[in-house]
Amino acid sequence: MTPGITIAAGEGSQLRAVAAGSAGRALLASFLGWLFDGYETYALVLVAGVAVPQLLTPAQAPQTSVYIGGLLAVTLFGWATGGLVAGVLADYLGRRRMLMASILTYAAFTGLTALAPTYLLLLVFRFLTGLGLGAEWAPGAALVGELWPPSHRGRAAAILQSALGFGFFFASALWLALSPLGPSAWRFMFLIGVLPALLVLAIRKGLADPELWAAAVERRQAARVRARDGRPLSAEDHALVRFTLTQLWMAPALRRRLLVLLAMSTSTLIAWWGVSTWIPLYAGQLAGRAGLGAQQWASLGGLVYNAGGIVGYVLFGILADGVGRKPTIFFYYLGSLPLVVALFLLVQQPALFLFVAAINGFFTLGQFSWLPVYLPELFPTSVRGSAIAIVFNTSRYVAGFGPLLAGVLIAQLGGIASAASIFGLFYVVGLVATPFAGPETRGQPLPE
């Protein structure tokens, strides 16, 4: 049964069907929104090597990798800012409302990205697009977590996260088709990114906020009334009337949990943005040395990497519901570390690179599923949106320096392989932190 819905005698099957329908619609709507976010994000990764040189002066050309890193970093900073704001507002204004706002924001600015005439304007539009991209995740993850039953919550959350991989895959396939069209092909990628995102608005009209959230809002309003009337407040009342970010920091148990989870999230994000974003470009470089088409092989690299990631996302949810959240997280961190080294330092043949990239994607992309699976189960409803937004998005401010620093290292070290392998060491942080993350939550109801 979906949490927050009470089944009265004699109408159990009917209400169970309604609950399943609400949960299914929430997953579908959030999935599509996250898919388009994934498309938009990976489109930038794929086209940066083509788009940025067109917008640089001849004097800037030797530092192209630095400018590409800066573009990725600005997107991450926008994502982090939008995600934090949306996560907090989702606790006060509702999950659904913030989902709608996120779609409108990034749909508008991805269209402007396609028209950017200079590198500076491209940076500005990417930051603004990032605001909408970041605002998507926390409300969607909270919505799915609050509507799905404990026995299948892990699978549902992993399916939600897999939408990012489908978006990445779609972007890779489309770039494979569009890249031969000439210098302006990258602009078409962003124009296409506008149209499907707008379709999500129609789907989300049929959604309502979870009753868990509605009940938390009622408790918060009642606590505020008692405080305004000067009546004695319980510990729960004091927590409810505080600003959500203040409450998360003032509660010692929640603060300790946040710090450990932030270390894990930073490990996942900085390693991915400092390493995996270079996979398509590196695949193209290997292919070019072998006399093959660089752009086509860059797209193929993105395709197989994301195909492996989709399998990794979904299997994460199955394992998390079967053996537990923390063992599964540990397994994915453990697999990511050697596969970064294998991909960038041990493989030189383009065909073998594609095979190893798929396995790498299984672990390095698939591990992102721990965020929507585990995070909503660790925090009460009144601060859930804020908490998961802090964990997922604050780490993006740190991770934003990943591609920028990686670009500098690539320029200094003379290649992608060494820089990527250095950044792969960040997976050690997640590996060490996982045992201290919090309780095992497999099969448990969400804290109210």
Contacts in CASP RR format, 6 or more apart in sequence:
PFRMAT RR
TARGET T0000
AUTHOR 0000-0000-0000
METHOD contacts of the structure
MODEL  1
MTPGITIAAGEGSQLRAVAAGSAGRALLASFLGWLFDGYETYALVLVAGV
AVPQLLTPAQAPQTSVYIGGLLAVTLFGWATGGLVAGVLADYLGRRRMLM
ASILTYAAFTGLTALAPTYLLLLVFRFLTGLGLGAEWAPGAALVGELWPP
SHRGRAAAILQSALGFGFFFASALWLALSPLGPSAWRFMFLIGVLPALLV
LAIRKGLADPELWAAAVERRQAARVRARDGRPLSAEDHALVRFTLTQLWM
APALRRRLLVLLAMSTSTLIAWWGVSTWIPLYAGQLAGRAGLGAQQWASL
GGLVYNAGGIVGYVLFGILADGVGRKPTIFFYYLGSLPLVVALFLLVQQP
ALFLFVAAINGFFTLGQFSWLPVYLPELFPTSVRGSAIAIVFNTSRYVAG
FGPLLAGVLIAQLGGIASAASIFGLFYVVGLVATPFAGPETRGQPLPE
1 7 0 8 1.000
1 16 0 8 1.000
1 19 0 8 1.000
1 149 0 8 1.000
2 19 0 8 1.000
2 20 0 8 1.000
2 22 0 8 1.000
2 23 0 8 1.000
2 147 0 8 1.000
2 148 0 8 1.000
2 149 0 8 1.000
3 146 0 8 1.000
3 147 0 8 1.000
3 149 0 8 1.000
3 150 0 8 1.000
3 210 0 8 1.000
3 212 0 8 1.000
3 445 0 8 1.000
3 446 0 8 1.000
4 146 0 8 1.000
4 210 0 8 1.000
4 211 0 8 1.000
4 212 0 8 1.000
4 215 0 8 1.000
5 15 0 8 1.000
5 18 0 8 1.000
5 19 0 8 1.000
5 211 0 8 1.000
7 15 0 8 1.000
7 16 0 8 1.000
8 15 0 8 1.000
19 147 0 8 1.000
22 147 0 8 1.000
22 207 0 8 1.000
22 208 0 8 1.000
23 144 0 8 1.000
23 147 0 8 1.000
23 148 0 8 1.000
23 149 0 8 1.000
23 156 0 8 1.000
24 147 0 8 1.000
25 203 0 8 1.000
25 206 0 8 1.000
25 207 0 8 1.000
26 140 0 8 1.000
26 143 0 8 1.000
26 144 0 8 1.000
26 147 0 8 1.000
26 207 0 8 1.000
26 210 0 8 1.000
27 144 0 8 1.000
27 147 0 8 1.000
27 148 0 8 1.000
27 156 0 8 1.000
27 159 0 8 1.000
27 160 0 8 1.000
28 203 0 8 1.000
29 99 0 8 1.000
29 200 0 8 1.000
29 203 0 8 1.000
29 204 0 8 1.000
29 207 0 8 1.000
30 99 0 8 1.000
30 140 0 8 1.000
30 141 0 8 1.000
30 143 0 8 1.000
30 144 0 8 1.000
30 160 0 8 1.000
30 163 0 8 1.000
31 159 0 8 1.000
31 160 0 8 1.000
31 163 0 8 1.000
32 163 0 8 1.000
32 196 0 8 1.000
32 199 0 8 1.000
32 200 0 8 1.000
32 203 0 8 1.000
33 99 0 8 1.000
33 103 0 8 1.000
33 136 0 8 1.000
33 163 0 8 1.000
33 197 0 8 1.000
33 200 0 8 1.000
34 136 0 8 1.000
34 137 0 8 1.000
34 140 0 8 1.000
34 160 0 8 1.000
34 161 0 8 1.000
34 163 0 8 1.000
34 164 0 8 1.000
35 163 0 8 1.000
35 164 0 8 1.000
35 165 0 8 1.000
35 166 0 8 1.000
35 167 0 8 1.000
35 170 0 8 1.000
36 103 0 8 1.000
36 167 0 8 1.000
36 193 0 8 1.000
36 196 0 8 1.000
36 197 0 8 1.000
36 200 0 8 1.000
37 106 0 8 1.000
37 133 0 8 1.000
37 134 0 8 1.000
37 136 0 8 1.000
37 137 0 8 1.000
37 164 0 8 1.000
37 167 0 8 1.000
38 163 0 8 1.000
38 164 0 8 1.000
38 165 0 8 1.000
38 167 0 8 1.000
38 168 0 8 1.000
38 171 0 8 1.000
39 167 0 8 1.000
39 168 0 8 1.000
39 170 0 8 1.000
39 171 0 8 1.000
39 193 0 8 1.000
39 196 0 8 1.000
40 106 0 8 1.000
40 110 0 8 1.000
40 129 0 8 1.000
40 133 0 8 1.000
40 171 0 8 1.000
40 190 0 8 1.000
40 193 0 8 1.000
40 197 0 8 1.000
41 75 0 8 1.000
41 133 0 8 1.000
41 164 0 8 1.000
41 168 0 8 1.000
42 167 0 8 1.000
42 168 0 8 1.000
42 171 0 8 1.000
42 172 0 8 1.000
42 302 0 8 1.000
42 306 0 8 1.000
43 171 0 8 1.000
43 174 0 8 1.000
43 175 0 8 1.000
43 189 0 8 1.000
43 190 0 8 1.000
43 193 0 8 1.000
44 71 0 8 1.000
44 72 0 8 1.000
44 75 0 8 1.000
44 126 0 8 1.000
45 72 0 8 1.000
45 277 0 8 1.000
45 280 0 8 1.000
46 171 0 8 1.000
46 172 0 8 1.000
46 175 0 8 1.000
46 189 0 8 1.000
46 280 0 8 1.000
46 298 0 8 1.000
46 299 0 8 1.000
46 302 0 8 1.000
47 175 0 8 1.000
47 185 0 8 1.000
47 186 0 8 1.000
47 189 0 8 1.000
48 68 0 8 1.000
48 69 0 8 1.000
48 71 0 8 1.000
48 72 0 8 1.000
49 64 0 8 1.000
49 68 0 8 1.000
49 281 0 8 1.000
50 179 0 8 1.000
50 183 0 8 1.000
50 185 0 8 1.000
50 186 0 8 1.000
50 295 0 8 1.000
51 122 0 8 1.000
51 186 0 8 1.000
51 187 0 8 1.000
52 64 0 8 1.000
52 67 0 8 1.000
52 68 0 8 1.000
52 71 0 8 1.000
52 119 0 8 1.000
52 122 0 8 1.000
53 61 0 8 1.000
53 64 0 8 1.000
54 183 0 8 1.000
55 116 0 8 1.000
55 117 0 8 1.000
55 118 0 8 1.000
55 119 0 8 1.000
55 122 0 8 1.000
56 64 0 8 1.000
56 67 0 8 1.000
56 119 0 8 1.000
60 67 0 8 1.000
62 411 0 8 1.000
63 411 0 8 1.000
65 407 0 8 1.000
65 408 0 8 1.000
65 410 0 8 1.000
65 411 0 8 1.000
66 404 0 8 1.000
66 407 0 8 1.000
66 408 0 8 1.000
66 411 0 8 1.000
67 119 0 8 1.000
68 403 0 8 1.000
68 407 0 8 1.000
69 403 0 8 1.000
69 404 0 8 1.000
69 406 0 8 1.000
69 407 0 8 1.000
70 123 0 8 1.000
70 403 0 8 1.000
70 404 0 8 1.000
71 122 0 8 1.000
71 123 0 8 1.000
71 126 0 8 1.000
72 273 0 8 1.000
72 277 0 8 1.000
72 400 0 8 1.000
72 403 0 8 1.000
72 404 0 8 1.000
73 400 0 8 1.000
73 401 0 8 1.000
73 402 0 8 1.000
73 403 0 8 1.000
73 404 0 8 1.000
74 123 0 8 1.000
74 126 0 8 1.000
74 127 0 8 1.000
75 126 0 8 1.000
75 127 0 8 1.000
75 129 0 8 1.000
75 130 0 8 1.000
75 133 0 8 1.000
76 273 0 8 1.000
76 396 0 8 1.000
76 397 0 8 1.000
76 399 0 8 1.000
76 400 0 8 1.000
76 403 0 8 1.000
77 127 0 8 1.000
77 396 0 8 1.000
77 397 0 8 1.000
77 400 0 8 1.000
78 127 0 8 1.000
78 128 0 8 1.000
78 130 0 8 1.000
78 131 0 8 1.000
78 133 0 8 1.000
78 134 0 8 1.000
79 130 0 8 1.000
79 131 0 8 1.000
79 132 0 8 1.000
79 133 0 8 1.000
79 134 0 8 1.000
79 393 0 8 1.000
79 396 0 8 1.000
80 134 0 8 1.000
80 393 0 8 1.000
80 394 0 8 1.000
80 395 0 8 1.000
80 396 0 8 1.000
80 397 0 8 1.000
80 400 0 8 1.000
81 130 0 8 1.000
81 131 0 8 1.000
81 393 0 8 1.000
82 130 0 8 1.000
82 131 0 8 1.000
82 132 0 8 1.000
82 134 0 8 1.000
82 135 0 8 1.000
82 393 0 8 1.000
83 131 0 8 1.000
83 132 0 8 1.000
83 134 0 8 1.000
83 135 0 8 1.000
83 137 0 8 1.000
83 138 0 8 1.000
83 389 0 8 1.000
83 392 0 8 1.000
83 393 0 8 1.000
84 389 0 8 1.000
84 390 0 8 1.000
84 393 0 8 1.000
84 394 0 8 1.000
85 131 0 8 1.000
85 135 0 8 1.000
86 98 0 8 1.000
86 101 0 8 1.000
86 102 0 8 1.000
86 132 0 8 1.000
86 134 0 8 1.000
86 135 0 8 1.000
86 136 0 8 1.000
86 138 0 8 1.000
86 139 0 8 1.000
86 389 0 8 1.000
87 98 0 8 1.000
87 135 0 8 1.000
87 138 0 8 1.000
87 139 0 8 1.000
87 142 0 8 1.000
87 385 0 8 1.000
87 386 0 8 1.000
87 388 0 8 1.000
87 389 0 8 1.000
88 244 0 8 1.000
88 245 0 8 1.000
88 385 0 8 1.000
88 386 0 8 1.000
88 389 0 8 1.000
89 97 0 8 1.000
89 98 0 8 1.000
90 97 0 8 1.000
90 98 0 8 1.000
90 138 0 8 1.000
90 139 0 8 1.000
90 142 0 8 1.000
90 385 0 8 1.000
90 386 0 8 1.000
90 389 0 8 1.000
91 213 0 8 1.000
91 216 0 8 1.000
91 244 0 8 1.000
91 382 0 8 1.000
91 383 0 8 1.000
91 384 0 8 1.000
91 385 0 8 1.000
91 386 0 8 1.000
92 217 0 8 1.000
92 244 0 8 1.000
94 139 0 8 1.000
94 209 0 8 1.000
94 213 0 8 1.000
95 139 0 8 1.000
95 140 0 8 1.000
95 142 0 8 1.000
95 143 0 8 1.000
95 146 0 8 1.000
95 209 0 8 1.000
95 210 0 8 1.000
95 213 0 8 1.000
96 139 0 8 1.000
96 143 0 8 1.000
96 204 0 8 1.000
96 207 0 8 1.000
96 208 0 8 1.000
96 209 0 8 1.000
98 135 0 8 1.000
98 138 0 8 1.000
98 139 0 8 1.000
99 136 0 8 1.000
99 139 0 8 1.000
99 140 0 8 1.000
99 143 0 8 1.000
99 204 0 8 1.000
99 207 0 8 1.000
100 201 0 8 1.000
100 204 0 8 1.000
101 132 0 8 1.000
101 135 0 8 1.000
102 132 0 8 1.000
102 133 0 8 1.000
102 134 0 8 1.000
102 135 0 8 1.000
102 136 0 8 1.000
102 139 0 8 1.000
103 132 0 8 1.000
103 136 0 8 1.000
103 197 0 8 1.000
103 198 0 8 1.000
103 200 0 8 1.000
103 201 0 8 1.000
103 204 0 8 1.000
104 201 0 8 1.000
105 128 0 8 1.000
105 129 0 8 1.000
105 131 0 8 1.000
105 132 0 8 1.000
105 135 0 8 1.000
106 129 0 8 1.000
106 130 0 8 1.000
106 131 0 8 1.000
106 132 0 8 1.000
106 133 0 8 1.000
106 135 0 8 1.000
106 136 0 8 1.000
106 197 0 8 1.000
107 193 0 8 1.000
107 194 0 8 1.000
107 197 0 8 1.000
107 198 0 8 1.000
108 194 0 8 1.000
109 125 0 8 1.000
109 128 0 8 1.000
109 129 0 8 1.000
109 130 0 8 1.000
109 131 0 8 1.000
109 132 0 8 1.000
110 129 0 8 1.000
110 190 0 8 1.000
110 193 0 8 1.000
110 194 0 8 1.000
110 197 0 8 1.000
111 125 0 8 1.000
111 190 0 8 1.000
111 191 0 8 1.000
111 193 0 8 1.000
111 194 0 8 1.000
112 125 0 8 1.000
112 128 0 8 1.000
112 129 0 8 1.000
113 122 0 8 1.000
113 125 0 8 1.000
113 126 0 8 1.000
113 129 0 8 1.000
113 190 0 8 1.000
114 187 0 8 1.000
114 188 0 8 1.000
114 189 0 8 1.000
114 190 0 8 1.000
114 191 0 8 1.000
115 187 0 8 1.000
116 122 0 8 1.000
116 125 0 8 1.000
134 393 0 8 1.000
137 372 0 8 1.000
137 389 0 8 1.000
137 392 0 8 1.000
138 385 0 8 1.000
138 388 0 8 1.000
138 389 0 8 1.000
138 392 0 8 1.000
138 393 0 8 1.000
139 385 0 8 1.000
140 160 0 8 1.000
141 157 0 8 1.000
141 160 0 8 1.000
141 371 0 8 1.000
141 372 0 8 1.000
141 375 0 8 1.000
141 376 0 8 1.000
141 388 0 8 1.000
142 213 0 8 1.000
142 376 0 8 1.000
142 384 0 8 1.000
142 385 0 8 1.000
142 388 0 8 1.000
143 207 0 8 1.000
143 209 0 8 1.000
143 210 0 8 1.000
144 153 0 8 1.000
144 156 0 8 1.000
144 157 0 8 1.000
144 160 0 8 1.000
144 372 0 8 1.000
145 153 0 8 1.000
145 156 0 8 1.000
145 157 0 8 1.000
145 372 0 8 1.000
145 376 0 8 1.000
145 446 0 8 1.000
146 210 0 8 1.000
146 212 0 8 1.000
146 213 0 8 1.000
146 376 0 8 1.000
146 381 0 8 1.000
146 384 0 8 1.000
146 446 0 8 1.000
147 210 0 8 1.000
148 154 0 8 1.000
148 156 0 8 1.000
148 157 0 8 1.000
150 443 0 8 1.000
150 444 0 8 1.000
150 445 0 8 1.000
150 446 0 8 1.000
151 321 0 8 1.000
151 443 0 8 1.000
152 321 0 8 1.000
153 321 0 8 1.000
153 373 0 8 1.000
153 377 0 8 1.000
153 443 0 8 1.000
154 317 0 8 1.000
154 320 0 8 1.000
154 321 0 8 1.000
154 373 0 8 1.000
155 314 0 8 1.000
155 317 0 8 1.000
155 318 0 8 1.000
155 321 0 8 1.000
157 317 0 8 1.000
157 369 0 8 1.000
157 372 0 8 1.000
157 373 0 8 1.000
157 376 0 8 1.000
158 313 0 8 1.000
158 314 0 8 1.000
158 315 0 8 1.000
158 316 0 8 1.000
158 317 0 8 1.000
158 318 0 8 1.000
158 320 0 8 1.000
158 369 0 8 1.000
158 372 0 8 1.000
158 373 0 8 1.000
159 313 0 8 1.000
159 314 0 8 1.000
159 317 0 8 1.000
160 372 0 8 1.000
161 313 0 8 1.000
161 316 0 8 1.000
161 366 0 8 1.000
161 368 0 8 1.000
161 369 0 8 1.000
161 371 0 8 1.000
161 372 0 8 1.000
161 373 0 8 1.000
162 309 0 8 1.000
162 310 0 8 1.000
162 312 0 8 1.000
162 313 0 8 1.000
162 314 0 8 1.000
162 369 0 8 1.000
164 313 0 8 1.000
164 365 0 8 1.000
164 368 0 8 1.000
165 306 0 8 1.000
165 309 0 8 1.000
165 310 0 8 1.000
165 313 0 8 1.000
165 365 0 8 1.000
166 306 0 8 1.000
166 310 0 8 1.000
167 306 0 8 1.000
168 302 0 8 1.000
168 305 0 8 1.000
168 306 0 8 1.000
168 365 0 8 1.000
169 302 0 8 1.000
169 303 0 8 1.000
169 306 0 8 1.000
169 307 0 8 1.000
169 310 0 8 1.000
171 189 0 8 1.000
172 280 0 8 1.000
172 299 0 8 1.000
172 300 0 8 1.000
172 301 0 8 1.000
172 302 0 8 1.000
172 303 0 8 1.000
172 306 0 8 1.000
173 299 0 8 1.000
173 303 0 8 1.000
174 189 0 8 1.000
174 192 0 8 1.000
175 185 0 8 1.000
175 189 0 8 1.000
175 299 0 8 1.000
176 296 0 8 1.000
176 299 0 8 1.000
176 300 0 8 1.000
176 303 0 8 1.000
178 185 0 8 1.000
178 188 0 8 1.000
178 189 0 8 1.000
179 185 0 8 1.000
179 295 0 8 1.000
179 296 0 8 1.000
179 299 0 8 1.000
180 295 0 8 1.000
181 188 0 8 1.000
212 381 0 8 1.000
212 446 0 8 1.000
212 448 0 8 1.000
213 381 0 8 1.000
215 381 0 8 1.000
215 448 0 8 1.000
216 380 0 8 1.000
216 381 0 8 1.000
216 382 0 8 1.000
216 448 0 8 1.000
219 236 0 8 1.000
219 240 0 8 1.000
219 382 0 8 1.000
220 240 0 8 1.000
220 241 0 8 1.000
220 382 0 8 1.000
223 233 0 8 1.000
223 236 0 8 1.000
223 237 0 8 1.000
223 240 0 8 1.000
223 241 0 8 1.000
224 240 0 8 1.000
224 241 0 8 1.000
226 232 0 8 1.000
226 233 0 8 1.000
226 237 0 8 1.000
227 233 0 8 1.000
227 237 0 8 1.000
227 241 0 8 1.000
233 241 0 8 1.000
239 247 0 8 1.000
239 251 0 8 1.000
239 382 0 8 1.000
240 382 0 8 1.000
242 250 0 8 1.000
244 382 0 8 1.000
244 383 0 8 1.000
244 385 0 8 1.000
244 386 0 8 1.000
244 387 0 8 1.000
245 386 0 8 1.000
245 390 0 8 1.000
247 254 0 8 1.000
247 382 0 8 1.000
247 383 0 8 1.000
248 254 0 8 1.000
248 255 0 8 1.000
248 258 0 8 1.000
248 379 0 8 1.000
248 383 0 8 1.000
248 386 0 8 1.000
248 387 0 8 1.000
248 390 0 8 1.000
249 255 0 8 1.000
249 258 0 8 1.000
254 379 0 8 1.000
254 383 0 8 1.000
254 387 0 8 1.000
257 378 0 8 1.000
257 379 0 8 1.000
257 437 0 8 1.000
257 438 0 8 1.000
258 387 0 8 1.000
258 390 0 8 1.000
258 391 0 8 1.000
260 433 0 8 1.000
260 436 0 8 1.000
260 437 0 8 1.000
260 438 0 8 1.000
261 375 0 8 1.000
261 378 0 8 1.000
261 391 0 8 1.000
261 437 0 8 1.000
262 390 0 8 1.000
262 391 0 8 1.000
262 394 0 8 1.000
262 395 0 8 1.000
263 429 0 8 1.000
263 430 0 8 1.000
263 433 0 8 1.000
264 329 0 8 1.000
264 370 0 8 1.000
264 429 0 8 1.000
264 430 0 8 1.000
264 433 0 8 1.000
264 434 0 8 1.000
264 437 0 8 1.000
265 371 0 8 1.000
265 391 0 8 1.000
265 392 0 8 1.000
265 394 0 8 1.000
265 395 0 8 1.000
266 395 0 8 1.000
266 398 0 8 1.000
266 399 0 8 1.000
266 426 0 8 1.000
266 429 0 8 1.000
267 333 0 8 1.000
267 426 0 8 1.000
267 427 0 8 1.000
267 428 0 8 1.000
267 429 0 8 1.000
267 430 0 8 1.000
267 431 0 8 1.000
267 433 0 8 1.000
268 367 0 8 1.000
268 368 0 8 1.000
268 370 0 8 1.000
268 371 0 8 1.000
268 395 0 8 1.000
268 430 0 8 1.000
269 395 0 8 1.000
269 396 0 8 1.000
269 398 0 8 1.000
269 399 0 8 1.000
270 395 0 8 1.000
270 398 0 8 1.000
270 399 0 8 1.000
270 400 0 8 1.000
270 401 0 8 1.000
270 402 0 8 1.000
270 423 0 8 1.000
270 426 0 8 1.000
271 336 0 8 1.000
271 340 0 8 1.000
271 364 0 8 1.000
271 423 0 8 1.000
271 424 0 8 1.000
271 426 0 8 1.000
271 427 0 8 1.000
272 364 0 8 1.000
272 365 0 8 1.000
272 368 0 8 1.000
272 399 0 8 1.000
273 399 0 8 1.000
273 400 0 8 1.000
273 402 0 8 1.000
273 403 0 8 1.000
273 406 0 8 1.000
274 399 0 8 1.000
274 402 0 8 1.000
274 403 0 8 1.000
274 405 0 8 1.000
274 406 0 8 1.000
274 419 0 8 1.000
274 420 0 8 1.000
274 423 0 8 1.000
274 424 0 8 1.000
275 340 0 8 1.000
275 344 0 8 1.000
275 364 0 8 1.000
275 406 0 8 1.000
275 420 0 8 1.000
275 423 0 8 1.000
275 424 0 8 1.000
276 305 0 8 1.000
276 360 0 8 1.000
276 361 0 8 1.000
276 364 0 8 1.000
276 365 0 8 1.000
277 403 0 8 1.000
278 406 0 8 1.000
278 410 0 8 1.000
278 416 0 8 1.000
278 419 0 8 1.000
278 420 0 8 1.000
279 301 0 8 1.000
279 302 0 8 1.000
279 305 0 8 1.000
279 343 0 8 1.000
279 357 0 8 1.000
279 360 0 8 1.000
280 298 0 8 1.000
280 299 0 8 1.000
280 301 0 8 1.000
280 302 0 8 1.000
280 305 0 8 1.000
281 298 0 8 1.000
281 416 0 8 1.000
282 344 0 8 1.000
282 353 0 8 1.000
282 416 0 8 1.000
282 417 0 8 1.000
282 420 0 8 1.000
283 297 0 8 1.000
283 298 0 8 1.000
283 300 0 8 1.000
283 301 0 8 1.000
283 302 0 8 1.000
283 350 0 8 1.000
283 353 0 8 1.000
283 354 0 8 1.000
283 357 0 8 1.000
284 292 0 8 1.000
284 293 0 8 1.000
284 294 0 8 1.000
284 295 0 8 1.000
284 297 0 8 1.000
284 298 0 8 1.000
284 301 0 8 1.000
284 350 0 8 1.000
285 294 0 8 1.000
285 416 0 8 1.000
286 297 0 8 1.000
286 348 0 8 1.000
286 349 0 8 1.000
286 350 0 8 1.000
286 353 0 8 1.000
287 293 0 8 1.000
287 294 0 8 1.000
287 296 0 8 1.000
287 297 0 8 1.000
287 298 0 8 1.000
287 350 0 8 1.000
288 294 0 8 1.000
288 297 0 8 1.000
290 349 0 8 1.000
290 350 0 8 1.000
292 350 0 8 1.000
297 350 0 8 1.000
300 354 0 8 1.000
301 353 0 8 1.000
301 354 0 8 1.000
301 357 0 8 1.000
302 357 0 8 1.000
304 354 0 8 1.000
304 355 0 8 1.000
304 357 0 8 1.000
304 358 0 8 1.000
305 357 0 8 1.000
305 358 0 8 1.000
305 360 0 8 1.000
305 361 0 8 1.000
305 365 0 8 1.000
306 361 0 8 1.000
306 365 0 8 1.000
307 358 0 8 1.000
308 358 0 8 1.000
308 359 0 8 1.000
308 361 0 8 1.000
308 362 0 8 1.000
308 365 0 8 1.000
309 358 0 8 1.000
309 361 0 8 1.000
309 362 0 8 1.000
309 364 0 8 1.000
309 365 0 8 1.000
309 366 0 8 1.000
310 365 0 8 1.000
311 362 0 8 1.000
312 361 0 8 1.000
312 362 0 8 1.000
312 363 0 8 1.000
312 365 0 8 1.000
312 366 0 8 1.000
312 369 0 8 1.000
313 365 0 8 1.000
313 366 0 8 1.000
313 368 0 8 1.000
313 369 0 8 1.000
315 362 0 8 1.000
315 366 0 8 1.000
316 328 0 8 1.000
316 332 0 8 1.000
316 366 0 8 1.000
316 367 0 8 1.000
316 369 0 8 1.000
316 370 0 8 1.000
316 373 0 8 1.000
317 328 0 8 1.000
317 369 0 8 1.000
317 373 0 8 1.000
319 327 0 8 1.000
319 328 0 8 1.000
319 331 0 8 1.000
320 328 0 8 1.000
320 369 0 8 1.000
320 370 0 8 1.000
320 373 0 8 1.000
320 374 0 8 1.000
320 442 0 8 1.000
321 442 0 8 1.000
321 443 0 8 1.000
322 442 0 8 1.000
323 442 0 8 1.000
324 440 0 8 1.000
324 442 0 8 1.000
325 370 0 8 1.000
325 373 0 8 1.000
325 374 0 8 1.000
325 377 0 8 1.000
325 440 0 8 1.000
325 441 0 8 1.000
325 442 0 8 1.000
326 434 0 8 1.000
326 435 0 8 1.000
326 437 0 8 1.000
326 438 0 8 1.000
326 440 0 8 1.000
328 370 0 8 1.000
329 367 0 8 1.000
329 370 0 8 1.000
329 374 0 8 1.000
329 434 0 8 1.000
329 437 0 8 1.000
330 431 0 8 1.000
330 434 0 8 1.000
330 435 0 8 1.000
332 363 0 8 1.000
332 366 0 8 1.000
332 367 0 8 1.000
332 370 0 8 1.000
333 367 0 8 1.000
333 427 0 8 1.000
333 430 0 8 1.000
333 431 0 8 1.000
333 434 0 8 1.000
334 431 0 8 1.000
335 363 0 8 1.000
336 360 0 8 1.000
336 363 0 8 1.000
336 364 0 8 1.000
336 367 0 8 1.000
336 424 0 8 1.000
336 427 0 8 1.000
337 424 0 8 1.000
337 425 0 8 1.000
337 427 0 8 1.000
337 428 0 8 1.000
337 431 0 8 1.000
339 356 0 8 1.000
339 359 0 8 1.000
339 360 0 8 1.000
339 361 0 8 1.000
339 363 0 8 1.000
339 364 0 8 1.000
340 360 0 8 1.000
340 364 0 8 1.000
340 420 0 8 1.000
340 421 0 8 1.000
340 423 0 8 1.000
340 424 0 8 1.000
340 427 0 8 1.000
341 421 0 8 1.000
341 424 0 8 1.000
342 356 0 8 1.000
342 360 0 8 1.000
343 353 0 8 1.000
343 356 0 8 1.000
343 357 0 8 1.000
343 360 0 8 1.000
343 420 0 8 1.000
344 416 0 8 1.000
344 417 0 8 1.000
344 418 0 8 1.000
344 420 0 8 1.000
344 421 0 8 1.000
345 417 0 8 1.000
345 421 0 8 1.000
347 353 0 8 1.000
347 356 0 8 1.000
371 388 0 8 1.000
371 391 0 8 1.000
371 392 0 8 1.000
372 388 0 8 1.000
374 437 0 8 1.000
374 441 0 8 1.000
375 387 0 8 1.000
375 388 0 8 1.000
375 391 0 8 1.000
375 392 0 8 1.000
376 384 0 8 1.000
376 388 0 8 1.000
376 446 0 8 1.000
377 441 0 8 1.000
377 444 0 8 1.000
377 446 0 8 1.000
377 447 0 8 1.000
378 387 0 8 1.000
378 437 0 8 1.000
378 438 0 8 1.000
378 439 0 8 1.000
378 441 0 8 1.000
378 447 0 8 1.000
379 385 0 8 1.000
379 387 0 8 1.000
379 388 0 8 1.000
379 447 0 8 1.000
380 447 0 8 1.000
380 448 0 8 1.000
381 446 0 8 1.000
381 447 0 8 1.000
381 448 0 8 1.000
384 446 0 8 1.000
402 423 0 8 1.000
406 419 0 8 1.000
406 420 0 8 1.000
406 423 0 8 1.000
407 419 0 8 1.000
409 418 0 8 1.000
409 419 0 8 1.000
409 422 0 8 1.000
410 416 0 8 1.000
410 419 0 8 1.000
413 419 0 8 1.000
END
